[in-house]
Amino acid sequence: MSDSSNLTPATSQKYYVAGHRGMIGSALVRALEAKGCTNIVKRTSAELDLRDQAATHAFLAEEKPDVVIIAAAKVGGIHANNTYPAEFIHENLLIQDNLIHGSYQAGVERLVFLGSSCIYPKLAEQPMREDALLTGPLEPTNEAYAIAKIAGLKTCEYYRKQYGVTYHSVMPTNLYGPGDNYHPENSHVLPALIRRFHEAKEQNLTEVVMWGTGSPLREFLHADDCAAGILHLLELEEPPDLVNLGSGVEITIKDLAHLIAKIVGFEGEITHDLRKPDGTPRKLMDSSLIRSLGWSEIHSLESGIQHAYDCFLRDGLVER
């Protein structure tokens, strides 16, 4: 097992952040750099196709990073998951398996895999604890993505059990922040609402239409808080196999919309398209385990959304 004294991000350890240009990947790079880590390996998808087993294994064998953080994945909202389930399961299985097995072959002793709160059953007891995994049916609209993520975290668990490597997983709640995906169809709810209200304000529209009833409850965490939680776990010699990472605060989609409208400055009416799906009625994660290990978030939901919107205005649209 790895010694935590050798894993402090401020040391000369070599880190490979897979997916470094994504929202959480870029937050991880910022957090590592802020802690004094200067040896961070990065590859764009044009430079390295993580779906290519031979190329991924060769890269890991050559670079031999001390720590691998898997923040690379094919992601999207309800529409994307519903429309492209085959792509979501196929590409995510390829990416994570190539990275996990390739890391083991290259002698990597420490690896963190990022999952998603959607791994838990649709009707899991709230707030969802880590031991709710595999206790019931998944939400159908993102089942393909969830199954891929479950396979990834179980792969880490089994490699740790059989080979003694410290491969472990983090299950973040819904993330948002700088570098988010603002695609009009394939984005998650919070960035989608930021874009929708921003464009409505810019076009002087009097109405914004939301999907569904607005009644589902959701939990959100700023990407920088998530990155800090992941680095906190990396400093533990014996981290749990699976850890939830969330704010512990939930809000209805309707209230979220009104909060974002206020921050953006949209003053028109918010209506609902009841023909569109709501998705899971409630998704609140029990993050008491990681809090007991010494982590807590910095951003409130309102201050975090304000920061995200400021970055949106500064950087422009990010569409994937």
C-alpha positions as CSV (number, residue, x, y, z in Angstrom):
1,M,0.0,0.0,0.0
2,S,1.1,3.6,-0.6
3,D,2.3,5.7,2.2
4,S,0.3,8.9,2.6
5,S,3.4,10.9,3.4
6,N,4.5,10.4,-0.2
7,L,1.1,11.4,-1.6
8,T,0.8,15.1,-0.6
9,P,0.0,17.1,-3.7
10,A,2.7,19.7,-2.9
11,T,5.5,17.2,-3.4
12,S,7.2,16.2,-6.7
13,Q,4.8,13.3,-7.3
14,K,3.8,12.9,-10.9
15,Y,0.0,13.2,-11.4
16,Y,-1.9,12.2,-14.5
17,V,-5.3,13.9,-14.7
18,A,-7.3,12.2,-17.4
19,G,-9.9,14.7,-18.7
20,H,-7.9,17.7,-17.6
21,R,-9.8,20.1,-19.9
22,G,-13.2,19.1,-18.5
23,M,-14.9,20.9,-15.6
24,I,-13.7,18.7,-12.8
25,G,-10.4,17.9,-14.5
26,S,-9.5,21.5,-14.9
27,A,-10.5,22.1,-11.2
28,L,-8.2,19.3,-10.2
29,V,-5.3,20.9,-12.1
30,R,-6.0,24.2,-10.5
31,A,-6.1,22.6,-7.0
32,L,-2.9,20.6,-7.6
33,E,-1.0,23.7,-8.8
34,A,-2.3,25.7,-5.9
35,K,-0.8,23.1,-3.5
36,G,2.6,23.3,-5.3
37,C,2.4,20.3,-7.5
38,T,4.4,21.1,-10.7
39,N,4.6,17.6,-12.3
40,I,1.1,17.2,-13.8
41,V,0.8,15.1,-17.0
42,K,-2.0,16.2,-19.4
43,R,-3.1,14.9,-22.8
44,T,-6.0,16.2,-24.9
45,S,-8.3,13.8,-26.7
46,A,-6.6,14.7,-29.9
47,E,-3.2,13.7,-28.4
48,L,-4.5,10.5,-26.8
49,D,-7.7,8.7,-27.5
50,L,-8.5,7.0,-24.2
51,R,-10.9,4.6,-26.0
52,D,-7.8,3.1,-27.8
53,Q,-6.4,0.4,-25.5
54,A,-3.0,0.1,-27.1
55,A,-2.4,3.9,-27.2
56,T,-3.5,4.3,-23.6
57,H,-1.5,1.5,-22.2
58,A,1.6,2.7,-24.1
59,F,1.2,6.2,-22.8
60,L,0.9,5.0,-19.1
61,A,3.9,2.7,-19.5
62,E,6.0,5.5,-20.8
63,E,4.9,8.2,-18.4
64,K,4.7,6.0,-15.3
65,P,2.7,8.5,-13.2
66,D,2.6,8.1,-9.4
67,V,-1.1,9.0,-9.2
68,V,-3.8,8.7,-11.8
69,I,-7.1,10.6,-11.4
70,I,-9.8,9.5,-13.9
71,A,-12.0,12.5,-14.6
72,A,-12.5,11.6,-18.2
73,A,-15.9,10.3,-19.3
74,K,-18.6,10.7,-21.9
75,V,-21.2,12.8,-20.0
76,G,-24.5,14.5,-20.7
77,G,-28.0,15.3,-19.3
78,I,-31.3,13.4,-19.5
79,H,-31.7,14.0,-23.3
80,A,-28.3,12.8,-24.2
81,N,-28.4,9.8,-21.9
82,N,-31.8,8.8,-23.2
83,T,-30.9,9.3,-26.9
84,Y,-27.4,7.7,-27.0
85,P,-27.3,4.9,-24.4
86,A,-25.2,2.6,-26.5
87,E,-22.5,5.3,-26.9
88,F,-22.6,6.1,-23.2
89,I,-22.0,2.6,-22.0
90,H,-19.5,1.6,-24.7
91,E,-17.3,4.6,-24.5
92,N,-17.2,4.9,-20.8
93,L,-16.4,1.2,-20.3
94,L,-13.5,1.6,-22.8
95,I,-12.1,4.7,-21.2
96,Q,-12.1,3.5,-17.6
97,D,-11.0,0.0,-18.3
98,N,-8.1,1.1,-20.4
99,L,-7.0,3.6,-17.7
100,I,-7.4,1.3,-14.7
101,H,-5.8,-1.8,-16.2
102,G,-3.2,0.2,-18.0
103,S,-2.3,2.0,-14.7
104,Y,-1.9,-1.4,-13.0
105,Q,0.3,-2.7,-15.7
106,A,2.5,0.5,-15.5
107,G,3.0,0.1,-11.8
108,V,0.7,2.9,-10.7
109,E,0.0,2.5,-7.0
110,R,-2.6,5.2,-6.5
111,L,-5.7,5.8,-8.6
112,V,-8.9,7.7,-8.1
113,F,-12.0,7.0,-10.2
114,L,-14.8,9.6,-10.4
115,G,-18.2,8.1,-10.6
116,S,-21.6,9.8,-10.3
117,S,-24.5,9.9,-7.9
118,C,-26.6,8.2,-10.6
119,I,-25.1,4.8,-9.6
120,Y,-27.6,4.6,-6.8
121,P,-31.1,3.0,-7.2
122,K,-33.8,5.4,-8.4
123,L,-35.8,4.9,-5.2
124,A,-32.9,4.6,-2.8
125,E,-33.5,5.7,0.8
126,Q,-32.6,9.4,1.1
127,P,-30.0,10.6,1.8
128,M,-28.2,7.9,-0.2
129,R,-25.4,6.1,1.7
130,E,-22.6,4.3,0.0
131,D,-24.1,0.9,1.0
132,A,-27.2,1.7,-1.1
133,L,-25.2,0.6,-4.2
134,L,-26.8,-2.3,-6.1
135,T,-29.8,-2.6,-3.8
136,G,-32.5,-1.7,-6.5
137,P,-33.3,-0.7,-10.1
138,L,-31.5,2.4,-11.6
139,E,-33.2,5.5,-13.1
140,P,-34.0,4.4,-16.7
141,T,-33.0,7.7,-18.3
142,N,-29.4,7.3,-17.4
143,E,-29.1,3.6,-16.7
144,A,-26.4,3.0,-19.4
145,Y,-24.1,5.7,-17.9
146,A,-24.7,4.4,-14.4
147,I,-23.9,0.8,-15.3
148,A,-20.6,1.9,-16.8
149,K,-19.7,3.9,-13.7
150,I,-20.7,1.0,-11.4
151,A,-18.4,-1.3,-13.4
152,G,-15.5,1.3,-13.0
153,L,-15.8,1.6,-9.2
154,K,-16.1,-2.2,-8.8
155,T,-13.0,-2.6,-11.0
156,C,-11.1,-0.4,-8.7
157,E,-12.4,-2.3,-5.7
158,Y,-11.4,-5.6,-7.1
159,Y,-7.9,-4.5,-8.2
160,R,-7.3,-3.2,-4.7
161,K,-8.5,-6.4,-3.2
162,Q,-6.6,-8.7,-5.5
163,Y,-3.4,-6.7,-6.2
164,G,-3.0,-4.5,-3.2
165,V,-3.0,-1.2,-5.1
166,T,-4.8,1.8,-3.6
167,Y,-7.4,2.3,-6.3
168,H,-10.6,3.9,-4.9
169,S,-13.6,5.8,-6.1
170,V,-15.4,9.1,-5.4
171,M,-19.1,9.6,-6.1
172,P,-19.7,13.4,-6.7
173,T,-23.1,14.8,-6.6
174,N,-24.2,17.1,-9.5
175,L,-21.3,19.4,-10.2
176,Y,-21.1,22.8,-11.7
177,G,-18.6,25.6,-12.1
178,P,-15.9,27.0,-14.5
179,G,-15.6,25.0,-17.7
180,D,-19.1,23.5,-17.5
181,N,-20.9,22.2,-20.6
182,Y,-23.5,24.7,-21.8
183,H,-24.7,22.8,-24.8
184,P,-28.4,23.6,-25.5
185,E,-29.4,19.9,-25.5
186,N,-26.6,17.8,-24.0
187,S,-25.9,19.8,-20.8
188,H,-27.0,19.2,-17.2
189,V,-29.8,21.2,-15.6
190,L,-27.8,23.9,-13.8
191,P,-25.6,25.1,-16.7
192,A,-28.6,24.6,-19.1
193,L,-30.6,27.0,-17.0
194,I,-27.8,29.5,-16.8
195,R,-27.6,29.6,-20.6
196,R,-31.3,29.7,-21.0
197,F,-31.9,32.6,-18.7
198,H,-28.8,34.5,-20.0
199,E,-30.0,34.2,-23.6
200,A,-33.5,35.2,-22.6
201,K,-32.2,38.3,-20.8
202,E,-30.0,39.2,-23.8
203,Q,-33.0,38.7,-26.2
204,N,-35.4,40.6,-23.9
205,L,-37.7,37.5,-23.8
206,T,-40.7,37.6,-21.5
207,E,-40.8,33.8,-20.8
208,V,-38.5,30.9,-20.2
209,V,-39.9,27.3,-20.5
210,M,-38.6,24.6,-18.2
211,W,-38.7,20.9,-18.6
212,G,-41.1,19.0,-16.3
213,T,-42.9,20.1,-13.2
214,G,-39.9,21.5,-11.4
215,S,-40.6,19.4,-8.3
216,P,-37.6,17.0,-8.3
217,L,-35.0,17.8,-5.6
218,R,-31.4,18.0,-6.5
219,E,-28.1,18.6,-4.7
220,F,-25.2,20.5,-6.3
221,L,-21.5,21.0,-5.5
222,H,-19.1,23.5,-7.0
223,A,-16.3,21.8,-9.0
224,D,-13.6,23.4,-6.9
225,D,-15.0,22.0,-3.7
226,C,-15.1,18.6,-5.4
227,A,-11.5,18.9,-6.4
228,A,-10.5,19.8,-2.9
229,G,-12.4,16.7,-1.6
230,I,-10.5,14.4,-4.1
231,L,-7.1,15.8,-3.1
232,H,-8.1,15.4,0.6
233,L,-8.8,11.7,0.0
234,L,-5.4,11.3,-1.8
235,E,-3.7,12.4,1.4
236,L,-5.2,9.5,3.3
237,E,-3.1,6.3,3.5
238,E,-6.2,4.1,3.6
239,P,-9.1,5.8,2.0
240,P,-12.5,4.0,1.7
241,D,-13.2,2.1,-1.5
242,L,-16.2,4.3,-2.2
243,V,-16.9,7.8,-0.9
244,N,-19.8,10.1,-1.5
245,L,-18.9,13.8,-2.2
246,G,-21.8,16.3,-1.9
247,S,-23.0,19.5,-0.3
248,G,-25.8,17.9,1.8
249,V,-28.1,20.8,0.6
250,E,-31.0,20.1,-1.8
251,I,-33.2,22.4,-3.8
252,T,-36.2,21.8,-6.1
253,I,-35.5,22.4,-9.8
254,K,-38.2,25.1,-9.7
255,D,-36.4,27.0,-6.9
256,L,-33.1,26.5,-8.6
257,A,-34.5,28.1,-11.7
258,H,-35.7,31.1,-9.8
259,L,-32.3,31.4,-8.0
260,I,-30.5,31.3,-11.3
261,A,-32.9,33.8,-12.9
262,K,-32.2,36.2,-10.0
263,I,-28.4,35.8,-10.4
264,V,-28.5,36.3,-14.2
265,G,-31.0,39.1,-14.0
266,F,-33.9,37.6,-15.9
267,E,-37.2,39.2,-14.8
268,G,-39.7,37.4,-17.1
269,E,-42.0,34.5,-16.4
270,I,-40.9,30.9,-15.8
271,T,-43.3,28.3,-17.2
272,H,-43.2,24.5,-17.3
273,D,-43.5,22.0,-20.2
274,L,-45.2,19.1,-18.5
275,R,-44.7,16.8,-21.5
276,K,-41.0,16.6,-20.7
277,P,-39.7,14.1,-18.1
278,D,-38.7,15.0,-14.5
279,G,-36.2,12.3,-14.0
280,T,-35.5,10.9,-10.5
281,P,-37.7,12.6,-7.9
282,R,-35.0,13.1,-5.3
283,K,-31.2,12.6,-5.2
284,L,-29.5,13.6,-2.0
285,M,-26.3,12.0,-1.0
286,D,-25.2,11.1,2.5
287,S,-21.7,12.7,2.6
288,S,-21.1,12.1,6.3
289,L,-18.3,9.7,5.6
290,I,-16.0,12.2,3.9
291,R,-17.0,14.9,6.4
292,S,-15.9,12.6,9.2
293,L,-12.5,12.4,7.4
294,G,-12.1,16.1,7.6
295,W,-13.4,17.7,4.3
296,S,-16.0,20.4,4.0
297,E,-17.1,22.7,1.1
298,I,-16.4,26.4,0.8
299,H,-19.1,27.6,-1.7
300,S,-22.7,28.1,-0.8
301,L,-25.1,27.3,-3.7
302,E,-25.8,31.0,-4.4
303,S,-22.2,32.1,-4.2
304,G,-21.1,29.1,-6.3
305,I,-23.7,29.9,-9.0
306,Q,-22.6,33.5,-9.1
307,H,-19.0,32.4,-9.6
308,A,-20.1,30.0,-12.3
309,Y,-22.0,32.7,-14.1
310,D,-19.1,35.1,-13.8
311,C,-16.9,32.5,-15.5
312,F,-19.6,31.9,-18.1
313,L,-19.5,35.6,-19.0
314,R,-15.7,35.7,-19.0
315,D,-15.1,32.5,-21.0
316,G,-18.1,32.3,-23.3
317,L,-20.1,29.2,-24.1
318,V,-18.5,25.8,-23.6
319,E,-20.3,23.2,-25.7
320,R,-19.5,19.5,-26.0
